[in-house]
């Protein structure tokens, strides 16, 4: 157990840093979740966007969330729960993910969907589709952060697995950035 905020906690003496494993696990879970839910978002754009480019764009948005805002959320929850009961950490982490990624879905993902819809001649998202995006994002955020809190015990000593997961999320995010730039080049 770390004695100050600057100390790094690890699972075991030779394990990877706990927050690194949490972030990579959460990013992987969110990326997989967004890939699976991509058809929902394609339907919200009226089916006028190809599935694979949007799926990778959604992966970019989820990975960007976890490695920036989500990492700060993980750090805050870890700091708040430092003296709390360890069995509640996954649930509280999941709730933080639910709230954080729910807001991210409402303001960021919905904005990206509108940035694709409007140039295609469609109206901006209404309340129903926005609620769909928020609920989907909140559920994925809860699941990803819950898994992020239970994963370090299983993955902390599996460096190769964690490295592959981290590299995969970054590669998928880069591919998402490429496809997003190509979609915007066509639309704008």
C-alpha positions in Angstrom: 0.0 0.0 0.0 1.4 3.4 -1.0 1.9 5.9 1.8 1.5 9.0 -0.4 -0.1 10.0 -3.6 3.3 9.9 -5.4 4.0 6.2 -4.7 3.1 3.6 -7.2 1.0 0.6 -6.1 1.6 -2.8 -7.6 0.0 -6.2 -7.3 2.9 -8.2 -5.8 6.5 -7.1 -5.8 7.2 -7.7 -9.5 3.7 -6.8 -10.9 3.0 -3.9 -13.2 1.7 -0.7 -11.7 -1.9 -1.1 -10.7 -3.3 2.0 -12.4 -1.5 1.2 -15.6 -3.2 -2.2 -15.7 -6.5 -0.7 -14.7 -6.3 1.9 -17.5 -5.3 -0.6 -20.2 -7.9 -3.0 -19.1 -10.6 -0.4 -19.1 -9.5 1.0 -22.5 -9.5 -2.5 -24.0 -13.0 -3.3 -22.6 -14.4 0.1 -23.8 -12.8 -0.4 -27.2 -14.3 -3.9 -27.6 -17.7 -2.6 -26.3 -17.7 0.2 -28.8 -16.8 -2.2 -31.6 -19.7 -4.4 -30.7 -22.1 -1.4 -30.4 -21.0 0.3 -33.6 -24.1 -0.8 -35.5 -26.3 1.2 -33.1 -24.4 4.3 -33.9 -24.4 3.6 -37.6 -28.2 3.4 -37.4 -28.2 6.8 -35.7 -26.4 8.3 -38.7 -29.1 6.9 -40.9 -26.9 4.1 -42.2 -25.0 6.6 -44.3 -21.6 5.8 -42.7 -19.8 2.5 -43.2 -19.6 0.2 -40.2 -15.8 -0.3 -39.9 -14.8 3.4 -40.1 -17.3 4.3 -37.4 -16.4 1.3 -35.3 -12.8 2.4 -35.3 -13.7 6.0 -34.7 -15.7 5.0 -31.7 -12.7 3.0 -30.5 -10.6 6.1 -30.9 -13.1 8.1 -28.8 -13.2 5.4 -26.1 -9.4 5.0 -25.9 -9.0 8.8 -25.8 -11.4 8.9 -22.9 -9.7 6.3 -20.8 -6.2 7.5 -21.4 -7.1 11.1 -20.5 -10.2 11.8 -18.5 -10.7 8.1 -17.5 -7.2 7.9 -16.1 -7.9 11.0 -13.9 -11.1 9.3 -12.7 -9.2 6.1 -11.9 -6.7 8.2 -9.9 -9.5 10.1 -8.0 -11.4 6.9 -7.1 -8.2 5.2 -6.0 -7.3 8.2 -3.8 -10.8 8.4 -2.3 -11.0 4.7 -1.7 -7.4 4.3 -0.3 -8.7 3.7 3.2 -12.0 2.2 2.2 -13.1 -1.4 2.0 -11.4 -3.1 -0.9 -14.4 -5.1 -1.9 -16.3 -1.9 -2.8 -13.6 -0.6 -5.1 -14.8 -2.3 -8.3 -18.4 -1.1 -7.8 -17.3 2.4 -7.0 -14.9 2.4 -9.9 -17.8 1.1 -12.1 -20.0 4.0 -11.0 -17.3 6.5 -11.8 -17.0 4.9 -15.2 -20.8 5.0 -15.6 -20.9 8.7 -14.8 -17.7 9.7 -16.6 -18.3 7.8 -19.9 -22.0 8.7 -19.8 -21.1 12.4 -19.9 -18.5 11.6 -22.5 -21.1 9.9 -24.6 -23.6 12.8 -24.2 -21.2 15.6 -25.1 -18.4 14.0 -27.2 -19.8 11.0 -29.0 -23.1 12.8 -29.7 -21.2 15.8 -31.1 -19.2 13.5 -33.4 -22.4 11.8 -34.5 -23.9 15.2 -35.3 -20.7 16.3 -37.1 -21.4 13.3 -39.4 -25.2 13.7 -39.6 -25.5 17.4 -40.5 -23.2 17.4 -43.6 -25.2 14.3 -44.8 -28.3 16.4 -44.8 -29.8 14.9 -41.6 -31.0 16.9 -38.6 -29.0 16.9 -35.4 -29.7 14.1 -32.9 -33.0 14.4 -31.0 -33.7 13.5 -27.4 -34.3 9.8 -28.1 -31.0 9.1 -29.9 -29.1 11.2 -27.4 -30.6 9.1 -24.5 -29.6 6.0 -26.4 -26.0 7.2 -26.7 -25.9 8.2 -23.0 -27.4 4.8 -21.8 -25.0 2.9 -24.1 -22.0 4.9 -22.9 -23.0 4.7 -19.3 -23.4 0.9 -19.4 -20.1 0.5 -21.3 -18.3 2.8 -18.9 -19.6 0.9 -15.8 -18.5 -2.4 -17.3 -15.1 -1.2 -18.4 -14.2 0.5 -15.1 -15.5 -2.5 -13.1 -13.3 -4.8 -15.1 -10.5 -2.3 -14.8 -10.7 -2.6 -11.0 -10.8 -6.4 -11.0 -8.2 -7.0 -13.7 -5.0 -6.1 -11.9 -5.0 -9.2 -9.8 -5.2 -11.4 -12.9 -3.0 -9.3 -15.3 -0.3 -7.6 -13.1 2.2 -10.3 -13.7 1.4 -10.9 -17.3 3.4 -8.2 -18.8 3.2 -9.4 -22.4 -0.6 -9.6 -22.3 -0.9 -6.1 -20.9 1.6 -4.7 -23.4 -0.3 -6.4 -26.3 -3.6 -5.0 -25.0 -2.1 -1.5 -24.7 -0.6 -1.6 -28.1 -3.8 -2.9 -29.6 -5.8 -0.1 -28.1 -3.4 2.5 -29.4 -3.2 0.9 -32.9 -7.1 0.7 -33.1 -7.2 4.4 -32.0 -4.7 5.4 -34.6 -6.8 3.5 -37.3 -9.9 5.3 -35.9 -8.1 8.7 -36.3 -7.2 7.8 -39.9 -10.8 6.8 -40.8 -12.2 9.9 -39.0 -9.9 12.1 -41.0 -11.0 10.3 -44.2 -14.7 10.7 -43.4 -14.2 14.4 -42.6 -12.3 14.8 -45.8 -15.2 13.5 -47.8 -17.9 15.4 -45.8 -16.2 18.8 -45.5 
